Amino acid sequence: MSALDAILVADSSGRYVAVNPAAETLIGQSARQITGKSIADFSLVTFDFKSAWTHFLEEGHARGEFRLRRPDGEVRDVEFSAVAHVGPDRHVSILRDISEAKRRERALREASIRKDHFLALLSHEIRNPLGAVTNAIQLLQVLGPPEPRQKEARDIIQRQVAHLTRLADDLLEASRASRGKITLDKIDIALDEPVSLGVEAIRAAIEKRKQKVIVTAPPIPIRVSGDVNRLAQVVSNLVHNASKFSAEGARIWVTLERGGEAIIRVRDEGFGIAPDHLPEVFESFSQFNAHHPSEQGLGLGLSLVRDLVALHGGTVVASSAGMPWKRIRRESADRSASARLRGAGPASGHGSSRSAFNNSQTEERRKSTFRRDLPPPDRPAGKGRRRPDAP
């Protein structure tokens, strides 16, 4: 409580019998004018004062916010705290003017809405010309093999168009996520299905960098209730991030585990993350690897991972052993990110199987983990997709 807080003392009926000068300033009336009135006389919103007052006396305390209209027509946002029975037939309320804080909050919310609309519009505007450029590239390919310098120029255009398309897609998805426009089509699936789809989605980029993805999964599929396409997007973004910050020929491990939780763990041999940047890894527009500016995107891929995991009821946490380029020798820089969803049952199997494509070797490691708690399986595990209500 500060000297600027309004203090009002009420009797058993809820009518004020005494107020301090700050209450006069806040309400815009003199103590004599306020005396005999209740909070209902100043509230912008009409409510059942008698019922609310009876409940307050029974509980002994109350806290909340309301909008107060002054005699001059000005509206103030007010936070209140009230304590009953502080003395014989006396109950005290403390009011604090939070109008400025609420104004800033509304301004930030409106700015965020405008930003989201701008990003959605920008992504659409970028995609339109990119479509035309992509069609032109395909036409050039149909016309036959060009001379070497033309082919090199065409390949550069094709790579940059693919990069810009991904940036536009990230902008659009980030905008939709922040506005709550992403919906899930959750069905009963084997977890290896979205993992396979996610890895396959970026196979071309992996092969181009001569990297090797090693997928390890238990022999008995882990089943989850989730959106297969959105979970595939989670895997794709994690593996894409691992690939970006790993050297050519590096290995990337994707491991499926279950031990009360379903876990998709992505580990690579790239550079680690500075400890002070770890809390920001999954924030929108986060740029935490300035050592590789040529590999920077918009910083939206991992924030989308966070949002999609949250829609499945989970959280994401990152960890790393540090940044190896700050050391004399290039040693292991282990890093991880884990996402968890509650409600897991017992593990559904033991052992593992492995698959891989491309090959590599290098010294550093890092890892990302998508973690999901699962409900106990109510049917034998098997391959394929089946809705929970399927016979």
VEXRO-646131 format. One record per residue: x, y, z of N, C-alpha, C, CB in turn. Coordinates in steps of 0.001 Angstrom, whole numbers, plus 500000, padded with zeros to 6 digits. Atoms other than C-alpha are relative to their C-alpha. Glycine has a CB too. Layout:
N
XYZXYZXYZXYZ/...
This chain:
391
500849498808500000500000500000500000500885501244500000499039500005501230/499247498750500065501279503488499117499081501166500343500633500196498597/500778498795499668500208507062499874499003500335498904500932501193500234/500902499719501105498523507123496472498801499055499974500748499914498694/501112500942499965496215504210497323498789500630500688500413498702500720/501250499503499411492597505097498011499530499014501067498897500199498903/500470500840498888491348503784501359498588500436500360500955500105501248/501402499715499690487627503517502027499523499025501074499108499897498720/500531500818498907485929502245505195498483499951499865500424500569501401/501445500184500175482424500774504879499380499389501248499712499111498778/500717500636498890479762499740507390499454498659499550498854500905500515/500496501351500289477872496447507452499140499933498743499205499487501172/500830499980501207475674497538504527500831500237498740498927501077500120/499138499749501144478657498308502318500060501460499621499539499204498831/499971498571500273478151502064502464501228500611500678498690500687500492/498772499423499478481260504172502971499703501013501098500797500656498878/500158499079498872481612506016506249501235500881500173499730499221501290/498777499200499917485191507329505835500906499678498824500739499746501336/499069500198501117487704507829503021501205500900500200499314500295498631/498815499135499913491218509263502650500052500933498788501303499147500087/499927499043501123492236512153500302500266499323498646501097501026500271/499724500688501263493553509684497683498724499437499388501017498876500217/501278500506500497490039508213497426499215501124499338499177499370501144/500681498849500592488647511679496756500572500309498614500126501233500919/499347499709501278491213512210493977499633498954498949501526500057500178/500291501082500936490567508813492382498560500043499521500289498657500642/501422500055500346486778508955492486499514501329499426499168499629501232/500393498690500534486588512672491701498877500644500772499594499869498569/501038499423499139484268513505494586500598500263501372498758499056500106/499536499709498643484679514925498062499604498873500941499428501342500499/500311501027499008484581512760501179498513500035500359500862500192501266/501414499887499658481122514120501973499114499407498911499631501459500235/500791500564501110479858513160498497500108498470499937500462500606498662/499789501455500061481346509661498733499291499292501151501506499672500031/500615500610498822479978508966502228498541499614499710500071500968501207/501364500495500204476824506858502116499829499240498695499032501147500035/500067500739501262477610505381498695500780498690500115500554500856498833/499269501272500040478913501910497795500813499935498711499022498784500100/499171500168501195481343500649495190499150499874498740500895498771500148/500896500158501151478373499861492938499634501343499374498731499265500419/500354498682500514477719503603492612501073500579499079499753500947501149/498895499482500819481095504112490922500401499058498869501202500268500873/499599500999500993481442500937488862499355500265498649499638498601500481/500513499816501357481084501239485093499052498881499613501148500076499003/500817501180500303479547497766484995498995499775501124500891498738499805/501047500254499014476237497159486740500079498559500483498606500296499408/499967501367499459476251494133489067499111499932501237501464499564500350/500856500227498835474262492622491931500818500279501263499428498534500010/499167499594498863475871494552494782499637499241501272499867501499500240/500426500649498761473798492960497549500561498599500107498485499957500086/499485501371500009474766489425496553501525499991500150499589499280498698/498545499931499936478422490389496061500466500388501405500534501003498967/499625499572498661478551492138499450499803498880501014499192501225500407/500255501135499093477019489155501246501114498956499857498607499352499701/498929500968500242479593486865499632501316500502500590500160499734498487/498783499412499450482397489250500652500045499847501515500100501477499618/500038500122498546481291489249504294500215498554500437498667500521500542/499827501414499658481174485424504288501454499563499805499063499123499145/498618500399500308484623485043502677501010500746500873500308500254498517/499098499212499169486230487832504700501014500818499221500718499105500930/499048499231500812488262489215501802499580499925498532501459499464500187/500294499998501435488091490043498099501095500776499268498593500624499715/499028499310500853490427491099495275499463499998498577501414499321500071/500435499989501396489835492099491696500262501329499327498535499672499909/499870498768500764489616494843489103498619500427499514500979499817498805/501241499510500597486813497055487831500287501353499355498852500114501071/499853498704500654486322500167485715499094501003500706499660499909498477/500694498984499201485302503320487601499723501221499120500845500402501258/500346498790500742483436506225486013499897501189500951498673499809499232/500015498786499186484120509653487505498861500935499568501357500727499897/501076499057500359481530512463487560500285500780498727499770500973501130/499669499244501213483435514236484758499987499124498747501367500653500152/500112500908501134482917511162482536501252499177499733499662500773498784/498752500753500205486521509929482715499877498608500612501210500756500619/500039501383499518486894506172483084501387499595500474499496499033498890/498728500462499434489633504737485317499949498485500211500306500730501343/499859501419499655490852501141485597500529499923501418500951499246498998/499677500034498569491003500245489288500200498559500465498883500681500829/499756501280499329492486497340491212499591500164501460501513499552499874/500448499845498611490914496678494605500354498774500836498486500246500048/499797501056499008491638494659497710499183500384501222501532499809500360/500892499676498883489103494444500538500116498951501096498541500107499519/499951500889498836489182492962504047498803500307500888501344500166500793/501205499826499173486052492391506125500344499883501481498924498956499621/499949500151498540485584492706509872501326500461500608499758498556500371/498766499477499407488655494842510647499701500687501339500692500991499028/500450499398498746486659496336513490498500499812500104500383501513500081/501454500132499850483124496421514845499262500732498879499550500544501369/500797499431501089480899496946511814500856500844499049498865500851500571/499130499243500894483888498126509771500745499054499043501006500846500818/499376500807501057485280496797506485500783500959499102498919499179499168/499101499086500701488182498304504555500255499548498560501326500114500753/499652500248501404488751498570500787501154500909499611498773500234499062/498870499232500513491980499705499133499934499966498483501367499437500522/500099499887501449491750500976495545501283500614499443498770500847499599/498792499479500651494684501570493197499696500269498536501194499005500141/500214499618501400494544503387489864501037499290499120500093501555499823/499099500729500901496017501059487185499694500367498540499863498461500214/500418499581501343494721503020484205501162500039499022499342501363500060/498857499881500903498171503733482750500548498626499616501101500843500646/499526501354500286499269500094483046499058499298499024500125499185501302/500978500609500902496050498972481361500078500620498606498581500153500567/499876499346501298496504501558478616501191499438499231500144501519500172/498822500584500653500008500236477883499734498564499564501211500044500943/500327501388500332498707496698477948499136499923498752499286499324501171/500860499984501182495983497510475432500783500424498760498807500941500219/499199499534501141498476499378473219500904498897499478500841501218500396/499144501113500411500844496405473208499195498925499295500722499405501206/500850501023500612497983494032472416499588500420498595498753499742500867/500393499511501326496815496207469530501185499992499036499416501419500104/498804500029500855500385496534468218500319498580499566501207500608500734/499744501401500334500764492764468362499036499509498933499890499123501248/500997500394501005497550492309466386500365500587498639498579500464500422/499596499365501264498731494801463765501225499311499407500295501496500218/498793500703500459502098493035463581499637498665499361500976499777501172/500396501303500535500431489657463057499321500137498642499069499288500978/500655499773501288498231491026460276501028500392498930498919501096500132/498958499595500948501276492640458655500821498795499543500921501056500634/499208501178500356503269489397458782499226499068499076500427499248501259/500813500853500862500389487441457272499918500589498592498586499824500590/500072499342501301500027490013454478501342499915499274499578501468500164/498667500052500602503797490112453887500304498616499449501061500396501022/499712501363500467504059486324453621499234499682498728499655498975501086/500789500231501222501260486225451059500583500775498821498526500405500221/499455499179501077502796489075449060501332499455499492500175501436500474/498728500598500416506175487318449030499763498740499173500867499672501228/500246501286500678504714483992447944499522500191498559498966499185500779/500535499813501357502943485420444883501091500115498940499130501238499957/498946499953501016506068486498442942500900498772500017500839501234500193/499169501201499935507965483448444186499403498879499163500167499541501450/500652501020500818505389481247442493500334500184498527498487500038500203/499675499720501400506034482968439185501455499657499687499730501472499676/498583500309500201509820482641439593500214498496499956500857500626501114/499888501465499989509472478950440432499536499412498675499180499402501158/500502500486501293507397478378437298501006500296498882498633500649499672/499011499649501017510030480192435212501206499061500062500454501457500177/498875500926499838512789477973436640499647498634499411500383499861501496/500428501294500530510800474848435805499938500024498473498630499614500578/500045499875501455510282476132432275501408499921499420499323501323499587/498616500049500462514042476657431866500538498571500042500881500924500852/499556501388499903514613473075433007499425499162498865499598499404501350/500652500747501082512162471778430409500651500306498653498498500332499947/499430499587501282513894473722427613501312499287499665500229501489500004/498793500764500291516975471554427947501178500477500814500330500081498535/498821499646499206520435471603429533500647501288499510501017498870499966/499362498742500396521930475123429539501518499858500014499565501145500932/498538500022499908525585475995429177500365500209501474500663501111499073/499647500071498579527519475706432503499728501265500796501429499666500127/500217498778499220527359479366433556498519500294500187500677501184499324/501453499814499871523622479539432867499429499044501042499300499783498638/500471500994499026523074476351434877500352500439501424500617498608499700/499589499534498678525052477780437786499097501135500473501467500461499978/500885498890499639522950480971437719498598499500500330499936501025498862/501336500537499753519723478972437493499939499278501345499591499047498870/499970500723498724520760476780440442500012500969501180501227499077500064/499983498986498934521509479874442536498598500559500212500989501145499657/501369499478499907518060481285441752499089498989500672499457500356498606/500859501052499451516428477958442583500213499855501505500272498660499295/499716500128498571518204477734445945499427501171500791501505499902500232/500474498819499291517320481289446920498472500070500029500566501256499354/501468500051500015513694480861445865499501499016501057499476499593498593/500387500985498981513467477751448048500167500594501395500844498705499863/499756499362498702514974479727450946498933501047500302501396500646500028/501022498969499801512576482657450484498624499391500229499956500938498799/501289500675499813509622480270450219499862499493501424499847498836499010/500045500491498624510528478715453550499814501163500980501288499216500336/500173498836499142510847482168455128498557500498499969500953501116499576/501390499560500126507423483136453773499066499054500738499596500095498525/500815500992499294505939479893455109500120500184501504500417498573499605/499795499789498568507497480541458524499252501240500486501496500132500310/500726498781499638506061484066458582498507499734500127500248501098498965/501432500280500004502602482809457734499614499125501181499590499328498692/500307500908498892502698479985460286500129500715501345500929498773499962/499828499263498750504026482285463021498834500944500237501315500782499986/501141499101499885501252484769462321498741499233500412499765500736498672/501181500807499668498592482061462432500074499480501427499861498825499024/499850500527498639500005480615465665499732501084501030501405499418500203/500178498927499030500094483979467450498552500465500076500897501169499652/501418499612499995496466484644466449499084498843500374499601500538498638/500799501158499617495345481187467557499229499399498850499054500376501079/500692500486501195494407480227463989500388498577499609500277500920498848/499589501374500308496157476836464018499113499033500767501500499766500352/500825501032499376493847473911464704500637498641499742498539500040499457/499416501333500110494818470284465215498950498980499588500645499588501325/500827501143500368493325467207463560500597498785500710499942499794498424/499363501038499178494221464807466377499322498650499812499968500396501481/500469501375500115493889461099465762501038499082500634499743499613498509/499078500991499445495520457937467071501018499617498923499227498736500514/498958500288500993498870457515465261501190499335500668500444501289499279/498692500480499556502158455665465564500977501165499859500477498737499166/499152498818499978504762458283466491501068499980498905500657500126501350/498979500054501049507216457013463890499488500559498668500473498563499808/500545499469501253504824458208461150500344501474499805498487499818499969/499607498607500203505255461989461730501514500183499989499391500869501078/498541499899500031508955461411462393500511499717498595500639499026501013/499581500336501366509386459735458997499632501110499021499363498677499553/500435498922500896507366462450457265500841501254500199498518500322500228/499212498811499717509310465215459006501411499913499455500047500241501473/498650500188500525512700463774458075499982500009498475500606498685500521/500097500060501462511579463066454504499802501382499389498854499085499585/500302498661500529510389466680454101501255500808499721499117500761500972/498773499230500218513949467986454340501135499102499502500420500711501295/498975500932500490515755465009452805500918500664498971499337498759499382/499199499379501058516889467079449805501073500906500590499103500800499046/499031499100499367518572469685452046501084499213500721499297500944500982/499042500843499294520226466943454105500992499386499010499270498893500792/499145500657500990521538465137451032500923501004499325499150499279498950/499183498970500633522789468368449511501245500301500834499179501278499793/498867499715499111525029468898452552500743498728500397499516500727501254/499327501282499767526087465224452520499966499610501477501451500065499511/500167500347498595524803464830456054499276498658500132499225501109500743/500580501323499763523557461601457583499000500092501146501107498950500316/501025500039498965520298461228459512499806498548500433498655500621499490/500144501341499433520118458181461795498740499992500868501275499586500837/501264500077499268516603457315463008499962498706500799498786500083499033/500073501160499111516266454959465985498635499986500686501154500026501057/501346500093499423512858453706467187499813498636500649498912500239498917/500279501298499374511543450934469486499257499095499028499178500181501297/500659500919500928510308447794467701498483500030500099500483498604500244/501446499857499823506818448283469180499673501484499884499517499410501387/500243498567500224505524451613467811499366500688501209499106500188498788/500589499164498957504728454350470307498798500709499391501044501033500579/501215499406500547501160455512469776499620501249500791498843498980500016/500399498743499371499946459033470463498703500490499371501114501071499863/501130499281500576496864461152469958500526501366499585498789500119501018/499422498747500465498113463977467777499695500250498538501492500001500221/500152499611501398498037465781464464501269499581499269499733501547499852/498815500566500642500383463823462197500767501047499204499604498848499090/499324498991500817501126466767459902500710501043500851499004500682499083/499386499003499129501825469207462716501176499407500777498959500568500970/498870500639499333504033466725464582501144499795499014499576498654500620/498961500104501034505880466106461301500696501346499820499392499523498652/499429498658500119506386469882461119500956500282501151498888501058499965/499107499863498845507884469826464625501329499309499722499346499411501273/498786500769500293510347467122463587500803500667498893499646498556499601/499326499371501127511147468828460290500750501257500432498994500341498909/499354498761499554511901472156461999501205499715500893498998500880500748/498879500339499126514105470522464641501181499455499199499563498978501053/498924500581500804516075468500462095500599501058499070499476498794499179/499504498930500869516324471494459745500937500917500780498825500812499404/499148499169499167517747473568462605501328499300500290499286500352501307/498782500778499752520220470789463406500902499994498777499650498564500398/499230500037501243521293470604459769500664501337499717499104499609498832/499483498667500308521741474368459393501292500303500731498971501046500342/498857499637499183524246474619462207500984498854500179499533500477501339/499030501091500019526144471412461450500811500090498711499293498613500120/499126499949501167529031471045459049499532499015498932501451499700500402/500279500982501057528772469259455713500551498646500431500624500443498631/499581501349499638528972465512456225499724499635501442501443499841499731/500268500279498590527798465756459848498864499006500163499673501288500742/501075500936499666525532463232461527498926500679500837500558498786500747/501141499523499209522090463962462954499235498761500464499065500985499161/500699501151499435520398461472465278498567500389500376500758499455501236/501403499822499610516610461223465622499588498732500726499063500287498749/500273501171499169515626458901468462498608500088500614501059499865501105/501317500094499371512163457805469606500137499154501252498935499392499024/499917500704498730511859456768473235498660500090500719501133500577500878/501169499901499135509159456010475753500347499448501362498791499252499399/499781500427498633509472455817479510499080500797500899501480500174500417/500976499142499334506278457321480895499681501209499152500511500441501365/500199498897500931506635459945478168500464499546498628500764501282500459/499488500231501355507015459839474415501036501061499711498853500027498931/498903499067500240510270461440473357500483499866498567501160499756500987/499321499950501284511519462495469958501245500848500237499072500596498843/498761499320499672515152463393470486500825500219498731500802499193501040/499184499659501164517173465186467803501355500502500499499291501078499098/498657499629499554520936465390468337500898500148498782500579498945500990/499123499796501148523596466720465997501407500352500427499452501085499106/498595499731499741527267467593465707500358501460499734500867499091499151/499764498589500295526884471329465231500442500781501214498763500622499432/499582499126498914527812474306467383498928500089501078500325501390499466/500925499888498877526266474733470815499393501392500107500706499652501291/500691498734499773524305477640472267500536500619501289498449499794500076/499528499303498796525603480225474734498928499923501086500353501489499683/500971500145498903523957479761478174499027501168500114500732499844501305/500894498849499853522568483317478192498977500099498880500805501271500055/500962499993501094520754482627474903498970498874500107500728499897498686/500895501164499904519074479379475990498540500375500263500479499081501099/501414499663499751515921481038477418499300500608498788499902500962501161/500594499310501146515406482812474069499863499115498766500825501207499655/499930500847501193515837479849471725498646499834499319500551498639500366/501318500272500573512110479248471256499125501251499893499289498959500831/500742498759500174511110482925471121499992500400498524500609501125500867/500094499545501380509957484462467840501128500970499669498645500659499748/498928499157500535512707486128465778501292499907500818499538501443499946/498770500193499237515388484740468097501148499661499064499822498891501054/498790500247500788518872484847466539501121499732500994500348501220499043/499055500336498955521291482969468754501316499449499478499387499020500921/498768500570500527524032481811466376500622500950498987499734498626499360/499448498978500890525619484927464949501304499567499348500221501282500763/498756500491500595528785482914464202499764499484498591500609498896500865/500339500489501333526945481590461160498932500894499381499513498532500057/501016499082500528525157484678459733499406499536498691500587501364499814/500530500450501288524797483017456340498910498961500170501115499435499141/501003501031499755522657480325457926498782500552500722500602498869500803/501102499447499225520327482711459757498715500060499180500361501388500509/501309499797500592516645482641458992499331501157500731499131498700500072/500724498957499276513941484733460617499922499711501488498604500152499437/500117500355498593514165482908463926498587499605500372500450501146500864/501395500380499752510634481490463609499793498493500063499115500578498926/500185501444500057511192477761463094499831499360501356501149499374499309/500073500601498667511803476893466743498848500581500817501320500203500743/501162499453499294509124479286468004498732499288499550499877501521499757/501144500763500483506684477404465797499981498614500640500035499884498464/499913501274499268507934474162467377499354500156501369501480499537500147/500574499741498668507086475649470782498481500108499944500588501286500594/501444499791500095503610476711469648499265498705499667499689501058498946/500661501251500392502768473378468004500021498989501136500673499402498757/499921500900498847503989471423471028499006500448501070501445499963500577/500945499476499015501934473714473288498571499632499631500137501519500120/501338500384500441498844472991471189499717498533500290499835500276498513/500151501408499628499465469308471946500068499820501522501087499150499317/499998500063498537499578470199475662501378499942500612499229498822500451/498638500177499510503355470338476040500779501277500207500739499151499073/499064498895499808506297472570476873501335499632499358500183500327501517/498704500223500633509750472987475342501088500639500850500023500571498557/498858499500499231513059473401477182501268499703499225500055499360501422/498732500187500713516524473874475681501154499935500986500231501137498984/498776500051499208519947473009477097501180499830499056499952498845501046/498805500108500842523504473175475756501238500060500873500036501122498931/498732499985499266527071472592476889500806501252499707500823498770499658/499280498765500289528164475895475358500367500136498542501237500078500832/499642499672501377529751477321472236501466499651499746499739501497499708/498638500493500147532864475429471052500945500941499285499976498724499285/499061499142500719534221478178468804500706500990500944499264500766498894/499329499146499025535158480064471970501162499262500670499000500487501058/498951500797499392537537477253472897501175499847499046499464498630500409/498820500196500830541031476495471669499803498778499109501265499841500873/500281501199500779540034472995470576498506499899499755500523498735500717/501416500147500336536755472173468853499499498711500645499774499982498439/500458501158499249535211469881471435498480499886499938500470500085501455/501444500237500006531731468489472002499268501167500634499660498699500738/500830498900499480529105471200472490498559499512500062500119501295499102/501292500663499921526109469106473500498895500999500312500031498898501056/501134499131499717522765470942473335498725499215499769500032501281499123/501261500719500154519176469805473605498825500926500196499917498842500979/501262499308499773515589471005473488498963498921500213499616500957498801/500986501052499724512803468948475048498613500587500181500395499204501247/501400499604499879509043469251474754499240498867500655499385500356498615/500675501047499234506770467365477159498488500222500037500556499945501424/501450499971499835503064466536477262499629499027501095499265499652498674/500332500828498829501456465131480401499045498864499659499389500860501090/500985501077500127499421461968480883500573498708499491498906500422499103/499356501184500556501922459209480102499607498752500757501504500158500015/500166501306499406501337455550480737501333499288499996498936499182499255/498754500757499998503949452787481069500565499839498602499785498640500624/499354500212501287506443452103478295499364498844499272501487499755500176/500698501012500786505076450028475451500933498965499405499221500653498905/499114501001500576508199448112474475501437500292500314499812499919498513/498571499853499766511953447631474664500737499702498713500482499072501141/499212500261501194514778447460472157499880501135499017499573498703499349/500058498928500985515260449529469057500324499473498622500954501125500369/499627500267501384515559449545465294500585501284499442498771499504499146/499330498816500505517624451947463165499874500098498492501460499995500404/499928499762501430517541453520459734500838501241499784498583500153499368/499134498848500234519860456051458105500105500290498516501392499762500593/499606499704501369520709457907454920501124501019500028498798500521499167/498777499201500102523945459653453850500986499637501109499666501498500061/499034500308498972527109459521455929500828501218500354500894498869499559/499251498850499527529332461845457950500883499649501176499063501113500378/499224500055498761531881462350460733500505501389500335501182499005499877/499394498773499468532852465351462884499971499889501501499251501297499508/499783500201498574533592465999466547498914500562500897501283500597500382/500923499367499085530910468273467938498615499387499959499912501451499702/501341500527499914527442467277469081499079501045500615499977498701500816/501043499256499310524240469004469994498735499214499828499851501461499457/501225500784500131520722467712470441498767500831500303500045498795500917/501296499400499738517081468748470376499068498862500347499472500835498775/500894501069499577514355466753472082498574500494499998500383499480501388/501440499755499921510611466736471523499445498918500892499305500001498576/500430500969499009509030465052474525498497500086500186500724500224501332/501458500008499918505420463979474821499556498884500926499363499832498600/500582501012499128503658462202477704498824499354499294499559500612501353/501036500743500710501248459530476543499019499345500955500626498950499109/500946500772499207498065457927477854500334498519499874498542500278499552/499737501431500105498271454187478596499345499432498747499493499261501251/500595500573501207497702452165475407498826499114500364501042499200499203/501179500816499714494231450591475297499808498934498938498752500875500096/500068501048501021494988448314472365501422499618499646499203500470498728/498655500370500411497982446403471045500545501012499009500013498596499391/499392499047500920500438448692469279500137499390498632501357500459500510/499851500498501352500591448406465552500296501125499062498766499261499555/499640498971500967501439450249462395498745500647499437500857499410498867/501083499315500697499315452746460529499269500969500881499036499013499448/500793499002499309496821455380461531498607499459500227499953501315499209/501354500426499709493514454687463224499390500968500976499968498567500552/500672499071499105491041457016464811499643499291501305498735500586499333/500263500614498699490400456466468540498674499242500055500012501059501067/501299500662499947486779455451467857499855498909498959498905501006499822/500087501055501022487672452984465114499793498659500653501263499970499125/500237501316499389486494449405465754501273499166500030498903499247499240/
